[in-house]
Amino acid sequence: MTELPLPARRLSDSVVALRPWRTTDLPDNLMQYQDPLIQEFSWTHATPYTEEDARAYFMAQEQGRLRGEHGGLCPH
């Protein structure tokens, strides 16, 4: 498959913007996936969710985009 290019224009509306994950997103990502409700209903991976897990998730998102498999972006 071919790399999925990032949009040339910013993807946003008046509520949310989408962009690639950054290491500065780690604190928010860690916080949300440590929430018991998120773990119970929508996250099937490691519990507790660690910084290492978040970094691996970010890397997997970018690698998937580069392989053309998916375009996981960060809601910001």
PDB file of N, CA, C and O in Angstrom:
ATOM      1  N   MET A   1       0.836  -1.186   0.000  1.00  0.00           N
ATOM      2  CA  MET A   1       0.000   0.000   0.000  1.00  0.00           C
ATOM      3  C   MET A   1       0.881   1.249   0.000  1.00  0.00           C
ATOM      4  O   MET A   1       2.071   1.193   0.310  1.00  0.00           O
ATOM      5  N   THR A   2       0.279   2.349  -0.348  1.00  0.00           N
ATOM      6  CA  THR A   2       0.982   3.620  -0.420  1.00  0.00           C
ATOM      7  C   THR A   2       0.701   4.451   0.824  1.00  0.00           C
ATOM      8  O   THR A   2      -0.393   4.410   1.386  1.00  0.00           O
ATOM      9  N   GLU A   3       1.691   5.189   1.230  1.00  0.00           N
ATOM     10  CA  GLU A   3       1.550   6.093   2.373  1.00  0.00           C
ATOM     11  C   GLU A   3       0.326   6.984   2.201  1.00  0.00           C
ATOM     12  O   GLU A   3       0.076   7.511   1.117  1.00  0.00           O
ATOM     13  N   LEU A   4      -0.441   7.149   3.290  1.00  0.00           N
ATOM     14  CA  LEU A   4      -1.548   8.098   3.282  1.00  0.00           C
ATOM     15  C   LEU A   4      -0.973   9.468   3.609  1.00  0.00           C
ATOM     16  O   LEU A   4      -0.451   9.663   4.706  1.00  0.00           O
ATOM     17  N   PRO A   5      -1.054  10.416   2.692  1.00  0.00           N
ATOM     18  CA  PRO A   5      -0.476  11.730   2.967  1.00  0.00           C
ATOM     19  C   PRO A   5      -1.304  12.491   3.995  1.00  0.00           C
ATOM     20  O   PRO A   5      -2.521  12.327   4.088  1.00  0.00           O
ATOM     21  N   LEU A   6      -0.622  13.314   4.752  1.00  0.00           N
ATOM     22  CA  LEU A   6      -1.336  14.196   5.677  1.00  0.00           C
ATOM     23  C   LEU A   6      -2.007  15.294   4.858  1.00  0.00           C
ATOM     24  O   LEU A   6      -1.474  15.709   3.829  1.00  0.00           O
ATOM     25  N   PRO A   7      -3.158  15.762   5.299  1.00  0.00           N
ATOM     26  CA  PRO A   7      -3.850  16.806   4.548  1.00  0.00           C
ATOM     27  C   PRO A   7      -3.007  18.066   4.424  1.00  0.00           C
ATOM     28  O   PRO A   7      -2.306  18.449   5.360  1.00  0.00           O
ATOM     29  N   ALA A   8      -3.080  18.705   3.269  1.00  0.00           N
ATOM     30  CA  ALA A   8      -2.354  19.964   3.067  1.00  0.00           C
ATOM     31  C   ALA A   8      -2.991  21.084   3.886  1.00  0.00           C
ATOM     32  O   ALA A   8      -2.302  21.982   4.370  1.00  0.00           O
ATOM     33  N   ARG A   9      -4.311  21.020   4.036  1.00  0.00           N
ATOM     34  CA  ARG A   9      -5.027  22.019   4.831  1.00  0.00           C
ATOM     35  C   ARG A   9      -5.380  21.442   6.184  1.00  0.00           C
ATOM     36  O   ARG A   9      -5.561  20.232   6.319  1.00  0.00           O
ATOM     37  N   ARG A  10      -5.477  22.286   7.171  1.00  0.00           N
ATOM     38  CA  ARG A  10      -5.824  21.869   8.528  1.00  0.00           C
ATOM     39  C   ARG A  10      -7.240  21.302   8.548  1.00  0.00           C
ATOM     40  O   ARG A  10      -8.158  21.906   7.994  1.00  0.00           O
ATOM     41  N   LEU A  11      -7.420  20.148   9.181  1.00  0.00           N
ATOM     42  CA  LEU A  11      -8.736  19.546   9.333  1.00  0.00           C
ATOM     43  C   LEU A  11      -9.350  20.041  10.629  1.00  0.00           C
ATOM     44  O   LEU A  11      -8.946  19.614  11.711  1.00  0.00           O
ATOM     45  N   SER A  12     -10.314  20.931  10.530  1.00  0.00           N
ATOM     46  CA  SER A  12     -10.910  21.461  11.745  1.00  0.00           C
ATOM     47  C   SER A  12     -12.274  22.064  11.463  1.00  0.00           C
ATOM     48  O   SER A  12     -12.628  22.378  10.326  1.00  0.00           O
ATOM     49  N   ASP A  13     -13.019  22.210  12.542  1.00  0.00           N
ATOM     50  CA  ASP A  13     -14.256  22.969  12.503  1.00  0.00           C
ATOM     51  C   ASP A  13     -14.265  23.837  13.756  1.00  0.00           C
ATOM     52  O   ASP A  13     -13.202  24.087  14.322  1.00  0.00           O
ATOM     53  N   SER A  14     -15.398  24.293  14.197  1.00  0.00           N
ATOM     54  CA  SER A  14     -15.429  25.179  15.363  1.00  0.00           C
ATOM     55  C   SER A  14     -15.275  24.422  16.682  1.00  0.00           C
ATOM     56  O   SER A  14     -15.202  25.037  17.745  1.00  0.00           O
ATOM     57  N   VAL A  15     -15.226  23.083  16.615  1.00  0.00           N
ATOM     58  CA  VAL A  15     -15.155  22.290  17.841  1.00  0.00           C
ATOM     59  C   VAL A  15     -13.850  21.519  17.970  1.00  0.00           C
ATOM     60  O   VAL A  15     -13.252  21.500  19.046  1.00  0.00           O
ATOM     61  N   VAL A  16     -13.403  20.892  16.907  1.00  0.00           N
ATOM     62  CA  VAL A  16     -12.248  20.000  16.996  1.00  0.00           C
ATOM     63  C   VAL A  16     -11.347  20.177  15.769  1.00  0.00           C
ATOM     64  O   VAL A  16     -11.803  20.547  14.687  1.00  0.00           O
ATOM     65  N   ALA A  17     -10.077  19.907  15.970  1.00  0.00           N
ATOM     66  CA  ALA A  17      -9.094  19.871  14.879  1.00  0.00           C
ATOM     67  C   ALA A  17      -8.412  18.511  14.925  1.00  0.00           C
ATOM     68  O   ALA A  17      -8.240  17.939  16.001  1.00  0.00           O
ATOM     69  N   LEU A  18      -8.025  17.993  13.772  1.00  0.00           N
ATOM     70  CA  LEU A  18      -7.322  16.713  13.688  1.00  0.00           C
ATOM     71  C   LEU A  18      -5.915  16.947  13.181  1.00  0.00           C
ATOM     72  O   LEU A  18      -5.694  17.730  12.257  1.00  0.00           O
ATOM     73  N   ARG A  19      -4.958  16.256  13.799  1.00  0.00           N
ATOM     74  CA  ARG A  19      -3.551  16.369  13.412  1.00  0.00           C
ATOM     75  C   ARG A  19      -2.835  15.105  13.864  1.00  0.00           C
ATOM     76  O   ARG A  19      -3.384  14.334  14.651  1.00  0.00           O
ATOM     77  N   PRO A  20      -1.623  14.880  13.381  1.00  0.00           N
ATOM     78  CA  PRO A  20      -0.861  13.716  13.853  1.00  0.00           C
ATOM     79  C   PRO A  20      -0.591  13.822  15.361  1.00  0.00           C
ATOM     80  O   PRO A  20      -0.533  14.916  15.924  1.00  0.00           O
ATOM     81  N   TRP A  21      -0.430  12.666  15.989  1.00  0.00           N
ATOM     82  CA  TRP A  21      -0.089  12.626  17.413  1.00  0.00           C
ATOM     83  C   TRP A  21       1.296  13.213  17.630  1.00  0.00           C
ATOM     84  O   TRP A  21       2.176  13.070  16.782  1.00  0.00           O
ATOM     85  N   ARG A  22       1.488  13.868  18.759  1.00  0.00           N
ATOM     86  CA  ARG A  22       2.790  14.427  19.160  1.00  0.00           C
ATOM     87  C   ARG A  22       3.129  13.938  20.559  1.00  0.00           C
ATOM     88  O   ARG A  22       2.250  13.532  21.319  1.00  0.00           O
ATOM     89  N   THR A  23       4.401  13.980  20.885  1.00  0.00           N
ATOM     90  CA  THR A  23       4.788  13.570  22.244  1.00  0.00           C
ATOM     91  C   THR A  23       4.177  14.498  23.293  1.00  0.00           C
ATOM     92  O   THR A  23       4.014  14.097  24.446  1.00  0.00           O
ATOM     93  N   THR A  24       3.841  15.718  22.918  1.00  0.00           N
ATOM     94  CA  THR A  24       3.195  16.630  23.881  1.00  0.00           C
ATOM     95  C   THR A  24       1.764  16.183  24.206  1.00  0.00           C
ATOM     96  O   THR A  24       1.150  16.703  25.137  1.00  0.00           O
ATOM     97  N   ASP A  25       1.235  15.222  23.443  1.00  0.00           N
ATOM     98  CA  ASP A  25      -0.102  14.679  23.715  1.00  0.00           C
ATOM     99  C   ASP A  25      -0.068  13.570  24.769  1.00  0.00           C
ATOM    100  O   ASP A  25      -1.119  13.103  25.207  1.00  0.00           O
ATOM    101  N   LEU A  26       1.121  13.148  25.176  1.00  0.00           N
ATOM    102  CA  LEU A  26       1.230  12.036  26.124  1.00  0.00           C
ATOM    103  C   LEU A  26       0.430  12.246  27.412  1.00  0.00           C
ATOM    104  O   LEU A  26      -0.302  11.336  27.801  1.00  0.00           O
ATOM    105  N   PRO A  27       0.527  13.385  28.093  1.00  0.00           N
ATOM    106  CA  PRO A  27      -0.223  13.519  29.350  1.00  0.00           C
ATOM    107  C   PRO A  27      -1.734  13.341  29.172  1.00  0.00           C
ATOM    108  O   PRO A  27      -2.371  12.653  29.971  1.00  0.00           O
ATOM    109  N   ASP A  28      -2.308  13.947  28.142  1.00  0.00           N
ATOM    110  CA  ASP A  28      -3.749  13.812  27.914  1.00  0.00           C
ATOM    111  C   ASP A  28      -4.116  12.393  27.517  1.00  0.00           C
ATOM    112  O   ASP A  28      -5.135  11.864  27.959  1.00  0.00           O
ATOM    113  N   ASN A  29      -3.286  11.774  26.684  1.00  0.00           N
ATOM    114  CA  ASN A  29      -3.546  10.406  26.258  1.00  0.00           C
ATOM    115  C   ASN A  29      -3.483   9.462  27.452  1.00  0.00           C
ATOM    116  O   ASN A  29      -4.328   8.578  27.591  1.00  0.00           O
ATOM    117  N   LEU A  30      -2.496   9.646  28.305  1.00  0.00           N
ATOM    118  CA  LEU A  30      -2.376   8.805  29.496  1.00  0.00           C
ATOM    119  C   LEU A  30      -3.583   8.984  30.395  1.00  0.00           C
ATOM    120  O   LEU A  30      -4.126   8.005  30.906  1.00  0.00           O
ATOM    121  N   MET A  31      -4.012  10.229  30.598  1.00  0.00           N
ATOM    122  CA  MET A  31      -5.130  10.511  31.479  1.00  0.00           C
ATOM    123  C   MET A  31      -6.404   9.836  30.980  1.00  0.00           C
ATOM    124  O   MET A  31      -7.117   9.201  31.757  1.00  0.00           O
ATOM    125  N   GLN A  32      -6.693   9.969  29.686  1.00  0.00           N
ATOM    126  CA  GLN A  32      -7.953   9.419  29.194  1.00  0.00           C
ATOM    127  C   GLN A  32      -7.972   7.897  29.250  1.00  0.00           C
ATOM    128  O   GLN A  32      -9.011   7.315  29.561  1.00  0.00           O
ATOM    129  N   TYR A  33      -6.868   7.244  28.960  1.00  0.00           N
ATOM    130  CA  TYR A  33      -6.871   5.787  28.960  1.00  0.00           C
ATOM    131  C   TYR A  33      -6.623   5.181  30.334  1.00  0.00           C
ATOM    132  O   TYR A  33      -6.584   3.957  30.468  1.00  0.00           O
ATOM    133  N   GLN A  34      -6.456   6.005  31.345  1.00  0.00           N
ATOM    134  CA  GLN A  34      -6.421   5.500  32.710  1.00  0.00           C
ATOM    135  C   GLN A  34      -7.800   5.599  33.352  1.00  0.00           C
ATOM    136  O   GLN A  34      -8.008   5.099  34.458  1.00  0.00           O
ATOM    137  N   ASP A  35      -8.741   6.241  32.665  1.00  0.00           N
ATOM    138  CA  ASP A  35     -10.111   6.363  33.149  1.00  0.00           C
ATOM    139  C   ASP A  35     -10.773   4.983  33.134  1.00  0.00           C
ATOM    140  O   ASP A  35     -10.792   4.330  32.091  1.00  0.00           O
ATOM    141  N   PRO A  36     -11.317   4.523  34.271  1.00  0.00           N
ATOM    142  CA  PRO A  36     -11.916   3.185  34.332  1.00  0.00           C
ATOM    143  C   PRO A  36     -13.053   2.967  33.329  1.00  0.00           C
ATOM    144  O   PRO A  36     -13.204   1.857  32.818  1.00  0.00           O
ATOM    145  N   LEU A  37     -13.843   3.980  33.039  1.00  0.00           N
ATOM    146  CA  LEU A  37     -14.931   3.816  32.073  1.00  0.00           C
ATOM    147  C   LEU A  37     -14.407   3.580  30.662  1.00  0.00           C
ATOM    148  O   LEU A  37     -14.945   2.756  29.923  1.00  0.00           O
ATOM    149  N   ILE A  38     -13.357   4.304  30.293  1.00  0.00           N
ATOM    150  CA  ILE A  38     -12.763   4.084  28.975  1.00  0.00           C
ATOM    151  C   ILE A  38     -12.151   2.689  28.921  1.00  0.00           C
ATOM    152  O   ILE A  38     -12.292   1.989  27.919  1.00  0.00           O
ATOM    153  N   GLN A  39     -11.481   2.285  29.976  1.00  0.00           N
ATOM    154  CA  GLN A  39     -10.889   0.948  29.996  1.00  0.00           C
ATOM    155  C   GLN A  39     -11.969  -0.128  29.897  1.00  0.00           C
ATOM    156  O   GLN A  39     -11.776  -1.144  29.228  1.00  0.00           O
ATOM    157  N   GLU A  40     -13.091   0.092  30.554  1.00  0.00           N
ATOM    158  CA  GLU A  40     -14.155  -0.914  30.549  1.00  0.00           C
ATOM    159  C   GLU A  40     -14.855  -1.035  29.203  1.00  0.00           C
ATOM    160  O   GLU A  40     -15.161  -2.141  28.757  1.00  0.00           O
ATOM    161  N   PHE A  41     -15.113   0.106  28.551  1.00  0.00           N
ATOM    162  CA  PHE A  41     -15.968   0.086  27.372  1.00  0.00           C
ATOM    163  C   PHE A  41     -15.267   0.258  26.028  1.00  0.00           C
ATOM    164  O   PHE A  41     -15.829  -0.124  25.001  1.00  0.00           O
ATOM    165  N   SER A  42     -14.070   0.814  25.999  1.00  0.00           N
ATOM    166  CA  SER A  42     -13.509   1.069  24.677  1.00  0.00           C
ATOM    167  C   SER A  42     -12.019   0.821  24.546  1.00  0.00           C
ATOM    168  O   SER A  42     -11.459   1.085  23.483  1.00  0.00           O
ATOM    169  N   TRP A  43     -11.368   0.339  25.553  1.00  0.00           N
ATOM    170  CA  TRP A  43      -9.935   0.100  25.446  1.00  0.00           C
ATOM    171  C   TRP A  43      -9.646  -1.304  25.907  1.00  0.00           C
ATOM    172  O   TRP A  43      -9.884  -1.653  27.063  1.00  0.00           O
ATOM    173  N   THR A  44      -9.130  -2.116  24.993  1.00  0.00           N
ATOM    174  CA  THR A  44      -8.899  -3.532  25.316  1.00  0.00           C
ATOM    175  C   THR A  44      -7.424  -3.855  25.525  1.00  0.00           C
ATOM    176  O   THR A  44      -7.053  -5.021  25.656  1.00  0.00           O
ATOM    177  N   HIS A  45      -6.589  -2.829  25.555  1.00  0.00           N
ATOM    178  CA  HIS A  45      -5.148  -3.053  25.679  1.00  0.00           C
ATOM    179  C   HIS A  45      -4.701  -3.032  27.138  1.00  0.00           C
ATOM    180  O   HIS A  45      -5.490  -3.319  28.038  1.00  0.00           O
ATOM    181  N   ALA A  46      -3.468  -2.699  27.362  1.00  0.00           N
ATOM    182  CA  ALA A  46      -2.834  -2.790  28.674  1.00  0.00           C
ATOM    183  C   ALA A  46      -3.562  -1.996  29.755  1.00  0.00           C
ATOM    184  O   ALA A  46      -3.973  -0.855  29.543  1.00  0.00           O
ATOM    185  N   THR A  47      -3.709  -2.614  30.893  1.00  0.00           N
ATOM    186  CA  THR A  47      -4.217  -1.948  32.089  1.00  0.00           C
ATOM    187  C   THR A  47      -3.222  -2.265  33.185  1.00  0.00           C
ATOM    188  O   THR A  47      -2.991  -3.449  33.427  1.00  0.00           O
ATOM    189  N   PRO A  48      -2.625  -1.332  33.852  1.00  0.00           N
ATOM    190  CA  PRO A  48      -2.776   0.110  33.632  1.00  0.00           C
ATOM    191  C   PRO A  48      -2.059   0.556  32.356  1.00  0.00           C
ATOM    192  O   PRO A  48      -1.098  -0.068  31.907  1.00  0.00           O
ATOM    193  N   TYR A  49      -2.545   1.622  31.807  1.00  0.00           N
ATOM    194  CA  TYR A  49      -2.008   2.207  30.579  1.00  0.00           C
ATOM    195  C   TYR A  49      -0.831   3.092  30.957  1.00  0.00           C
ATOM    196  O   TYR A  49      -0.983   4.024  31.747  1.00  0.00           O
ATOM    197  N   THR A  50       0.335   2.809  30.401  1.00  0.00           N
ATOM    198  CA  THR A  50       1.556   3.501  30.794  1.00  0.00           C
ATOM    199  C   THR A  50       2.032   4.457  29.699  1.00  0.00           C
ATOM    200  O   THR A  50       1.493   4.468  28.592  1.00  0.00           O
ATOM    201  N   GLU A  51       3.038   5.249  30.020  1.00  0.00           N
ATOM    202  CA  GLU A  51       3.647   6.134  29.028  1.00  0.00           C
ATOM    203  C   GLU A  51       4.223   5.317  27.875  1.00  0.00           C
ATOM    204  O   GLU A  51       4.146   5.733  26.719  1.00  0.00           O
ATOM    205  N   GLU A  52       4.792   4.177  28.181  1.00  0.00           N
ATOM    206  CA  GLU A  52       5.326   3.300  27.140  1.00  0.00           C
ATOM    207  C   GLU A  52       4.206   2.843  26.197  1.00  0.00           C
ATOM    208  O   GLU A  52       4.402   2.786  24.983  1.00  0.00           O
ATOM    209  N   ASP A  53       3.038   2.520  26.753  1.00  0.00           N
ATOM    210  CA  ASP A  53       1.889   2.133  25.928  1.00  0.00           C
ATOM    211  C   ASP A  53       1.472   3.286  25.018  1.00  0.00           C
ATOM    212  O   ASP A  53       1.186   3.074  23.839  1.00  0.00           O
ATOM    213  N   ALA A  54       1.435   4.498  25.556  1.00  0.00           N
ATOM    214  CA  ALA A  54       1.037   5.667  24.766  1.00  0.00           C
ATOM    215  C   ALA A  54       2.033   5.918  23.635  1.00  0.00           C
ATOM    216  O   ALA A  54       1.631   6.182  22.502  1.00  0.00           O
ATOM    217  N   ARG A  55       3.307   5.838  23.933  1.00  0.00           N
ATOM    218  CA  ARG A  55       4.325   6.037  22.891  1.00  0.00           C
ATOM    219  C   ARG A  55       4.202   4.972  21.801  1.00  0.00           C
ATOM    220  O   ARG A  55       4.328   5.277  20.615  1.00  0.00           O
ATOM    221  N   ALA A  56       3.956   3.729  22.200  1.00  0.00           N
ATOM    222  CA  ALA A  56       3.785   2.648  21.216  1.00  0.00           C
ATOM    223  C   ALA A  56       2.542   2.895  20.364  1.00  0.00           C
ATOM    224  O   ALA A  56       2.554   2.626  19.163  1.00  0.00           O
ATOM    225  N   TYR A  57       1.473   3.402  20.972  1.00  0.00           N
ATOM    226  CA  TYR A  57       0.248   3.709  20.230  1.00  0.00           C
ATOM    227  C   TYR A  57       0.512   4.796  19.193  1.00  0.00           C
ATOM    228  O   TYR A  57       0.105   4.668  18.038  1.00  0.00           O
ATOM    229  N   PHE A  58       1.194   5.863  19.602  1.00  0.00           N
ATOM    230  CA  PHE A  58       1.514   6.952  18.673  1.00  0.00           C
ATOM    231  C   PHE A  58       2.341   6.426  17.499  1.00  0.00           C
ATOM    232  O   PHE A  58       2.092   6.773  16.344  1.00  0.00           O
ATOM    233  N   MET A  59       3.324   5.588  17.810  1.00  0.00           N
ATOM    234  CA  MET A  59       4.196   5.040  16.776  1.00  0.00           C
ATOM    235  C   MET A  59       3.393   4.136  15.832  1.00  0.00           C
ATOM    236  O   MET A  59       3.579   4.187  14.616  1.00  0.00           O
ATOM    237  N   ALA A  60       2.508   3.319  16.387  1.00  0.00           N
ATOM    238  CA  ALA A  60       1.696   2.430  15.567  1.00  0.00           C
ATOM    239  C   ALA A  60       0.779   3.225  14.640  1.00  0.00           C
ATOM    240  O   ALA A  60       0.559   2.826  13.496  1.00  0.00           O
ATOM    241  N   GLN A  61       0.244   4.346  15.123  1.00  0.00           N
ATOM    242  CA  GLN A  61      -0.605   5.182  14.283  1.00  0.00           C
ATOM    243  C   GLN A  61       0.177   5.721  13.090  1.00  0.00           C
ATOM    244  O   GLN A  61      -0.306   5.684  11.959  1.00  0.00           O
ATOM    245  N   GLU A  62       1.378   6.218  13.341  1.00  0.00           N
ATOM    246  CA  GLU A  62       2.192   6.780  12.257  1.00  0.00           C
ATOM    247  C   GLU A  62       2.656   5.684  11.303  1.00  0.00           C
ATOM    248  O   GLU A  62       2.653   5.887  10.088  1.00  0.00           O
ATOM    249  N   GLN A  63       3.050   4.539  11.825  1.00  0.00           N
ATOM    250  CA  GLN A  63       3.484   3.448  10.961  1.00  0.00           C
ATOM    251  C   GLN A  63       2.334   2.951  10.090  1.00  0.00           C
ATOM    252  O   GLN A  63       2.543   2.624   8.922  1.00  0.00           O
ATOM    253  N   GLY A  64       1.130   2.890  10.640  1.00  0.00           N
ATOM    254  CA  GLY A  64      -0.040   2.495   9.858  1.00  0.00           C
ATOM    255  C   GLY A  64      -0.318   3.489   8.740  1.00  0.00           C
ATOM    256  O   GLY A  64      -0.676   3.091   7.632  1.00  0.00           O
ATOM    257  N   ARG A  65      -0.158   4.779   9.021  1.00  0.00           N
ATOM    258  CA  ARG A  65      -0.348   5.809   7.996  1.00  0.00           C
ATOM    259  C   ARG A  65       0.693   5.651   6.892  1.00  0.00           C
ATOM    260  O   ARG A  65       0.366   5.734   5.709  1.00  0.00           O
ATOM    261  N   LEU A  66       1.949   5.423   7.282  1.00  0.00           N
ATOM    262  CA  LEU A  66       3.021   5.277   6.297  1.00  0.00           C
ATOM    263  C   LEU A  66       2.831   4.036   5.427  1.00  0.00           C
ATOM    264  O   LEU A  66       3.245   4.021   4.267  1.00  0.00           O
ATOM    265  N   ARG A  67       2.205   2.994   5.984  1.00  0.00           N
ATOM    266  CA  ARG A  67       1.924   1.780   5.203  1.00  0.00           C
ATOM    267  C   ARG A  67       0.634   1.927   4.387  1.00  0.00           C
ATOM    268  O   ARG A  67       0.337   1.075   3.550  1.00  0.00           O
ATOM    269  N   GLY A  68      -0.127   2.989   4.620  1.00  0.00           N
ATOM    270  CA  GLY A  68      -1.385   3.198   3.903  1.00  0.00           C
ATOM    271  C   GLY A  68      -2.539   2.395   4.457  1.00  0.00           C
ATOM    272  O   GLY A  68      -3.533   2.181   3.763  1.00  0.00           O
ATOM    273  N   GLU A  69      -2.428   1.946   5.694  1.00  0.00           N
ATOM    274  CA  GLU A  69      -3.460   1.106   6.299  1.00  0.00           C
ATOM    275  C   GLU A  69      -4.542   1.911   7.020  1.00  0.00           C
ATOM    276  O   GLU A  69      -5.715   1.542   6.987  1.00  0.00           O
ATOM    277  N   HIS A  70      -4.159   2.987   7.656  1.00  0.00           N
ATOM    278  CA  HIS A  70      -5.126   3.823   8.366  1.00  0.00           C
ATOM    279  C   HIS A  70      -4.530   5.199   8.609  1.00  0.00           C
ATOM    280  O   HIS A  70      -3.318   5.394   8.516  1.00  0.00           O
ATOM    281  N   GLY A  71      -5.383   6.127   8.917  1.00  0.00           N
ATOM    282  CA  GLY A  71      -4.925   7.498   9.124  1.00  0.00           C
ATOM    283  C   GLY A  71      -5.300   8.029  10.482  1.00  0.00           C
ATOM    284  O   GLY A  71      -5.970   9.057  10.582  1.00  0.00           O
ATOM    285  N   GLY A  72      -4.880   7.347  11.534  1.00  0.00           N
ATOM    286  CA  GLY A  72      -5.211   7.765  12.883  1.00  0.00           C
ATOM    287  C   GLY A  72      -4.660   9.141  13.205  1.00  0.00           C
ATOM    288  O   GLY A  72      -3.454   9.372  13.122  1.00  0.00           O
ATOM    289  N   LEU A  73      -5.540  10.042  13.571  1.00  0.00           N
ATOM    290  CA  LEU A  73      -5.130  11.407  13.914  1.00  0.00           C
ATOM    291  C   LEU A  73      -5.588  11.740  15.312  1.00  0.00           C
ATOM    292  O   LEU A  73      -6.496  11.108  15.853  1.00  0.00           O
ATOM    293  N   CYS A  74      -4.958  12.729  15.887  1.00  0.00           N
ATOM    294  CA  CYS A  74      -5.257  13.198  17.237  1.00  0.00           C
ATOM    295  C   CYS A  74      -6.351  14.251  17.192  1.00  0.00           C
ATOM    296  O   CYS A  74      -6.202  15.259  16.501  1.00  0.00           O
ATOM    297  N   PRO A  75      -7.456  14.041  17.918  1.00  0.00           N
ATOM    298  CA  PRO A  75      -8.449  15.117  18.038  1.00  0.00           C
ATOM    299  C   PRO A  75      -7.905  16.155  19.006  1.00  0.00           C
ATOM    300  O   PRO A  75      -7.489  15.818  20.114  1.00  0.00           O
ATOM    301  N   HIS A  76      -7.909  17.379  18.602  1.00  0.00           N
ATOM    302  CA  HIS A  76      -7.291  18.414  19.426  1.00  0.00           C
ATOM    303  C   HIS A  76      -8.217  19.599  19.575  1.00  0.00           C
ATOM    304  O   HIS A  76      -7.869  20.576  20.238  1.00  0.00           O
TER     305      HIS A  76
END
